[in-house]
């Protein structure tokens, strides 16, 4: 039984890795094209539109996609009712945003792209609920296929609409995102046959109330998480202009590679966390996975900081190359964000979403204060530093409070010196004085965590051997 839960997690991580890396590789290869045909102000406009859509989905849908994931995983709940209620709430959110079109259409950033903004919201909202429900019915392969096909559609249209004869710029980029998400929705609903789970009959008011009571505390959590991750864009736009926002957005593309590792893991882990937290070996299981995940992210972050300048030479063209010096600070922010995501799974698995909200609120307060304090003096560097500090505060608070729910064993003797070295490495690279020292620090971090990496290697090999034996039998 213990082997099965690890095997289930590894299998899901493999499928999500296939889909995520395929999409991120396609996206990364097109970065030189984007930086050749789009200027910093255009990147800024795209980033503001996309960031706002991400903010509005949990607010207007009452974060119902999280309720669908959590309640459809319960054996005692009717999956058809859960999915149908989720769809109805999502439709209501889309109708509300459509009615508000005359209002946000007057905002300068959205005036030229208000219809694209609305369409992107609609397809993204439905994609979220389809993807979450697919996880509850164990259709992980469908998620992988949908992700790859929709990303390929987006990238193909980007090449044609941005670099091809239309030369549509921001409009072409947004239309490509809309088309890709729409293809994903079609695959989920028709190819994945999710229409079988949708029905307008038998409205269950009691179930909807329980789902909303679970989901609503996640809305302020999402809001504060958005403040931690995205408020800096709006502050930069207001204080320094779209060009600085565009530069910041470009710099964020490289740390997104680190975020890809986190999202791959989290998509698989969220399922296993819900299944296993009540088991007898729940704490040991969480501790084992936490240890491996923490050090994989630590080494990945240190390696990315060490090579970020060289990656920028390939990905960033012309004046956009100056964005590279922002990357180390953003990598550090993504590192702490990944740790926060893991600890957050403890709160969601145990349905303690109110505690999750409190921890995120602490980081949001730090983010707002330091954005307003640092951006006027340091521009995008101040925004990156504020983001780092906010994610660090959330990690610190969650590390303490999550132990009251589930006592995870943490190897602080290795974690603390490793994090101190990573922070030093980031400081040296941001000051543009420590490329050689950065490589030395990565080697030191690697050696400190060598035993943990060996444990991870043995764990993966044992899982692969077990699967091979099961196939022979």
Secondary structure as the mmCIF struct_conf table of DSSP 4:
data_model
#
loop_
_struct_conf.conf_type_id
_struct_conf.id
_struct_conf.beg_label_comp_id
_struct_conf.beg_label_asym_id
_struct_conf.beg_label_seq_id
_struct_conf.end_label_comp_id
_struct_conf.end_label_asym_id
_struct_conf.end_label_seq_id
HELX_RH_AL_P HELX_RH_AL_P1 UNK A 2 UNK A 29
TURN_TY1_P TURN_TY1_P1 UNK A 30 UNK A 30
HELX_RH_AL_P HELX_RH_AL_P2 UNK A 31 UNK A 37
HELX_RH_AL_P HELX_RH_AL_P3 UNK A 40 UNK A 60
TURN_TY1_P TURN_TY1_P2 UNK A 61 UNK A 63
HELX_RH_AL_P HELX_RH_AL_P4 UNK A 64 UNK A 72
TURN_TY1_P TURN_TY1_P3 UNK A 73 UNK A 73
BEND BEND1 UNK A 74 UNK A 74
TURN_TY1_P TURN_TY1_P4 UNK A 75 UNK A 76
BEND BEND2 UNK A 77 UNK A 77
HELX_RH_AL_P HELX_RH_AL_P5 UNK A 79 UNK A 99
TURN_TY1_P TURN_TY1_P5 UNK A 100 UNK A 100
HELX_RH_AL_P HELX_RH_AL_P6 UNK A 101 UNK A 104
TURN_TY1_P TURN_TY1_P6 UNK A 105 UNK A 106
BEND BEND3 UNK A 107 UNK A 107
HELX_RH_AL_P HELX_RH_AL_P7 UNK A 108 UNK A 111
TURN_TY1_P TURN_TY1_P7 UNK A 112 UNK A 113
HELX_RH_AL_P HELX_RH_AL_P8 UNK A 114 UNK A 136
TURN_TY1_P TURN_TY1_P8 UNK A 137 UNK A 138
HELX_RH_AL_P HELX_RH_AL_P9 UNK A 140 UNK A 158
HELX_RH_PI_P HELX_RH_PI_P1 UNK A 159 UNK A 163
BEND BEND4 UNK A 164 UNK A 164
TURN_TY1_P TURN_TY1_P9 UNK A 165 UNK A 166
TURN_TY1_P TURN_TY1_P10 UNK A 169 UNK A 169
HELX_RH_AL_P HELX_RH_AL_P10 UNK A 170 UNK A 186
HELX_RH_PI_P HELX_RH_PI_P2 UNK A 187 UNK A 191
BEND BEND5 UNK A 192 UNK A 192
HELX_RH_3T_P HELX_RH_3T_P1 UNK A 194 UNK A 197
BEND BEND6 UNK A 200 UNK A 202
HELX_RH_AL_P HELX_RH_AL_P11 UNK A 205 UNK A 239
TURN_TY1_P TURN_TY1_P11 UNK A 240 UNK A 240
HELX_RH_AL_P HELX_RH_AL_P12 UNK A 242 UNK A 276
TURN_TY1_P TURN_TY1_P12 UNK A 277 UNK A 278
BEND BEND7 UNK A 279 UNK A 279
TURN_TY1_P TURN_TY1_P13 UNK A 280 UNK A 281
HELX_RH_AL_P HELX_RH_AL_P13 UNK A 282 UNK A 315
HELX_RH_3T_P HELX_RH_3T_P2 UNK A 318 UNK A 323
HELX_RH_AL_P HELX_RH_AL_P14 UNK A 324 UNK A 349
TURN_TY1_P TURN_TY1_P14 UNK A 350 UNK A 351
HELX_RH_AL_P HELX_RH_AL_P15 UNK A 353 UNK A 378
TURN_TY1_P TURN_TY1_P15 UNK A 379 UNK A 379
HELX_RH_AL_P HELX_RH_AL_P16 UNK A 380 UNK A 401
HELX_RH_3T_P HELX_RH_3T_P3 UNK A 402 UNK A 404
TURN_TY1_P TURN_TY1_P16 UNK A 405 UNK A 405
BEND BEND8 UNK A 406 UNK A 406
HELX_RH_AL_P HELX_RH_AL_P17 UNK A 412 UNK A 430
TURN_TY1_P TURN_TY1_P17 UNK A 431 UNK A 432
HELX_RH_AL_P HELX_RH_AL_P18 UNK A 435 UNK A 448
TURN_TY1_P TURN_TY1_P18 UNK A 449 UNK A 449
HELX_RH_AL_P HELX_RH_AL_P19 UNK A 450 UNK A 472
#
